[in-house]
């Protein structure tokens, strides 16, 4: 039997036992509609609000500031479209980066077609935006600044805290939105540092797919893109997917203290890089100070697809980049100015809190075997 080694945790994570149990209980025991006023509904509503409190605790915010969604993509869409529509009378400039997730880039593209002015900040060879460029881009007509916390392909950490400073310096009416899908559960996050909107997702922290949340600072007004019932304060109307939300809360409750987990991830990344020394020709595309859970490496001379398929045949699962850009050359690595050899051969290796050195050993053995097969 082939050993299963999963190192594609930036795409999704395996569901932890606590989350699976919470989903099962909500499906079989607490299956009432949270909006119903009978006993079954009351029990379901209590579970919903307990889940909201559990997620809020991890962001050090009020439960009333957490709105459940179907995941990071929906959270980002609600934040971008909701902010633009709410503030369009006060300005029309939106500032973002060129390496955001498609769930931000595509909404701003649509807003650009509707007449909004979009500033897409470039990144350097480390995949980072410049703070000076950010300050220059934000003016008194800026209504939204949307910057991701951690890039999903290379792990670059962006200066999100500078966005609030830039807004204040320009006297702009802008809201600050942070896509924190890749950093939630890995960094000590709190939107208290000037963030008005923050997107997070369950399936990146060993929770189920189908649940996420949008933090909306108390007092911030959005015009949601959906119409329907009164659920989630009308921000995301429709009957709440309670089993997925319960699993989200259970996974969040099990998150370890970020500092200790981060130190482990740093140790694992160092173990990986030391193991690659002398093994084959490669280039590390992630910057040295990237979030260590994500390491993007180009194995020079071996294109991504053959490498991924070969490793998968050995039970080792990695990716070539964003799961939302399957089969296409990475826009992030292109924006970083990498040469064709590196653009044709990236492999994204991403850890979770359950990753061990034995997993990396299996990867290194696979890379060594791939070199013999493809670089004769």
N, C-alpha and C positions, 0 to 999 in steps of 0.2 A: 504493500500500500504506500502511495506517495505521501510524504509528509506535507502538511499544509502550512505554509508560512505566508502570513498576510502582512504586507508592507505598503498598503495603499489606503492608509487611514485618513488622508486628506479628502479622498473621494467619499468614503463612508467608513463607519466603524462597526464591528460586530456588536450585536445587542448584548448587554451585560445581563446576568441572571436576574438581578433586582428589577430591571426594566421589563424584561420578559414576563416576570411574575406579576408586575403591576398591570401590564397590558391584559394578561389573562384574567386577572381579577375584575378589571373594569368591563371586560367583555362578558363575563359570566355572572358577576354579582352586582356591580354598580352600573347597569346598562341603561338606566333611565335617562330621559332627556333633562339636562340641567335647567331648562326653562320651565319644566312642569312643576306645579305646586303641590302635587301629591307626594307621598313618602318616598317613592322611587326617585322622583325628580329632586327632592330635597337632598337625598343621599348623594346623588350625582353632582348636584351643585356644590355640596360640601367638598367632594373630592376635587372638583374643578378649582375651587378657591384655595384649597390646601396646596394644590399643584402650583398655583400662581405664587403663593407665598414662598414655596420651596425654590422656585426659579428666581424670584426677586431677591431672596437671601444671597444667592451666589453673585448677584450684581450689586449688592448693597444699596438697593433702591426700595421704594414702596411697592407693595403688591398692586396697588392701583395704577402703577405706571407700566405694568406688564400686560401686553395684549397678545393672545395666542394666535398663531397663524399656521399655515401648512408647512412652513420651513423658511430657510434663508432667502430663497428667490422671491417668495411672496412678501416677506418682510421688506426686502429691498425695494420691490415695486411699490408697495404702499407708502414707504418713506419718500421715495423720489417723486412719484406722481402726486402724492398727498401734499407734500411741501410746496411743490411748484404751483399747484392749483390754488392753495391757500394764500400764497404770497405774491401771486402774479401782478397784483395791482401796485406792489411796492418795488418791483424790479423784475428783470428778466435774465439775469446772469446766473449760471450754475457752474460751479467749479468742481472738477473731479480729476482723476488721474487717467492715463491711457492704459493702465494695467488693472483696472477694476474687474470684478466678476461680470460676466455678461448680463446678470440680472440688475446691474447698475448701468452698464454701457448701453444696453439696448433701450431701456426707458429714456435715458438722456438723449439718445439718437432720435427717438420719436418726438421728444419735446423740442429738439432742434428743428425738426420738420414743421413743428407748430409755431415756430418763431422765437423760441428761447435762444439766448446766446450761451453756447457751451464752450467752456475753456477746459481742455484736456491737458493736464500737466504732463510733461515728459518725465522719464526716469533716466537715471544714470546707469552705468555698467553694473551697479549693485542692485538695480531694480527699485531704487528709491527716488521719490520726488524731492525737490529742493525746497527748503523752507522759504528761502528768499523768493523763489518763483511763486510759491503759495501766497505770500504776502503781496506780491505784485499783482496777482490775478484777482484777489478779492477787493472789490470796490464797493461804493455805497449803493450800487444797484444789484449786488449779489444777494440772492434769496436762498441759496442752498450750497453747502460745501459737503460733498460726499467722498470720504477717503476711507479705504479699508484699513483695518488694523494690521493684518498680516496677509501677505500675498499667498494665494492658494497654490501657486506653482513653484515658487522659489523660496518662500518663507521670509521675504524682506519685510521688515517692520517699518511702517510709515509713521511720520510725525503727526499723529492725529491731534495731539494736544495743541499743536501749533495752529490748527484750523480755528479753534475758538479765539486764540490770540489775534489771528489775522482778521477775523470778523469784528472783534472789538476795536482793533486799530483803525479799521476802515469805517467804523460806524455803520456797518451793514445790517440790514434786517434779517440776515441769513440764519437759517437753522443749520446745525452741524450734524451730519449723519455719519455713523461709523458702521461699516460692515465688519462685524466681529465674529463671523461664523468660524473662521480658522483659529481664532485666539481664545474664544470662550472655553473655559475649563483648562486652559494651558497657561494663561497669564492671569495675574490678579487684576481683574477688570472692574472698573466702576465708572459709570457715565457721569459721575459727579464732577469730573474735570472738564466741564464745559461742553459735554456731548448732549444733544437734544434728542437724538434718535439713534438706536442701536439695534442691529439685527443679529439674532443668534439662531442656532438650529440644534435639534435633538440628535440627529443621526451622526453628528460629528463627535459626540461625547458618549457613545455607546447606548444611545437611546434609539427608539424606532423612527423610521422614516414617516413623514406625514405630520410632524409637529415642529413648530419653531415659535419664536416670539419676537415681537418688536417692542423695545422699550421706548416710551414716549414721555418725555419730561412733563411733569405736572404743569399745566398752564399752556402747553404747546397745542396749537390747533391744526389739524390736518383735514383736508377734504378727501376722504377715502375714495378709491376708484370703484367701489362696489356699492350696490344698493340692495337692501333686503331687510332683515330683522334687526333687533336691537342687541344681538349678541356681541360680546367684546366691544361694548361701547359704540357700536355701529362701525368701528374701524375694520372689522372683518366679520360681517354678518353671516349667519348660517349656523346650523347646529354644530356645536363644538365636537371635534373628533376625540372624545374623552379617553378612549383607550390609549391613543398615541400620546395625548397630553399627560396621562398618568405615568406612562413609561418615560416620558421626558423628565418629569419631576423626580422619578426614582433614580434615573441616571445622574441628574444634577446633584441629588442628595449624596451620591456616592463619590463625587469628584474629590480627589485628594487635594491636600494643601498644595497650591501651585508651585511654591518654591522647591519642595523636595522632588516633585515630579519633573520640574524643569532641570534640576541637577542630574537626574537620571537620564533625561533625554540628551543632555550635553555629553554625558559619558558615552552613551550609545553612538552618538554622531562621531565622536572622536575615535571610538573603536572601529566604526565603519571606515573612516578615512585612513586610519593606520593600516587596516586590512587591505585597502586598495593599493597601497604603496608597492610599486614594482609588479603588481598583478597584471596590469594592462594599461594601454594609453587612455587617459581620461582627463576631463576638465570639470571642476566643480563650478556650477553655474550659480549656486546660492552664495550670497555674501557671507563672510566669516561671522557676522553678528546676526545672521538670520535666526528666526525661531528654530531651535534645533530639532523640532519634530518633523521638519520638512527639509530634505536635502535633494537638490536637483543636480544630476551629474550627466555629462555627455560621455559616452564610451566611444571614443573616436574610431571611426572605421566600421562601426556596427550600427546600422540604422535602428531606430526605436522599435518598429513593429517586429522585425525578426528577433530582437533581443527580448522583448516582452513575451512573445510567443514561446521562445525557447525556455525562458525562466518559468513560465506558466506550466510547461510540460513537465517541469521538475517540481511543481507544487509551490513555486515562489511567485507571489503576486505583487507587482508594482505597476506603475503607470508611466505614460510619457508626458503627462501634464494634466490639465483640467479635464475632468470627466464631461464637462459641458462643451468641450471643443474637440471631441473625438475625431481623429483622422485628419485634422488640420494642423498646419505649422503653428507653433505657439506665438501668439501675439505678444506675450510678455517677454519671451526670450528675444524676439525680433526687436521689440522696443528697447531692450538692453544693449542692442548693437552687436550681438554675437555673430560669428562667421558661419558660413554654410555648413561646415563640418559639425559644429556644435548644434546647429539648428536641426540637423537631420538625425541626431542621435541622443536626444535627452531622455533620461529616465528619472522619474520622481519617486523617491523613497521616503515614505512618511510613516512615522511611528505613532503608537498610542501608549497609554500608560501600561499596557500589558505586553509591550514588545520587550524581548530579552536578547542577550548576546547570541544565543543559539539561533535565533532568527536571522541575525546578520551573518553568522557563520554559513548558514544555508545559502544566503544570497551571494556571499563571496565565492562559495564553491560553484554556484551557478554561473557567475561572471567568468571565473577561470575556465569552466567548460565551454562557455560561449566563445571565448577568445580562441580556443583550439578549433572550434567548429567554423567560425566565420573569418578568422584572420590567419589563414594558412598561407 
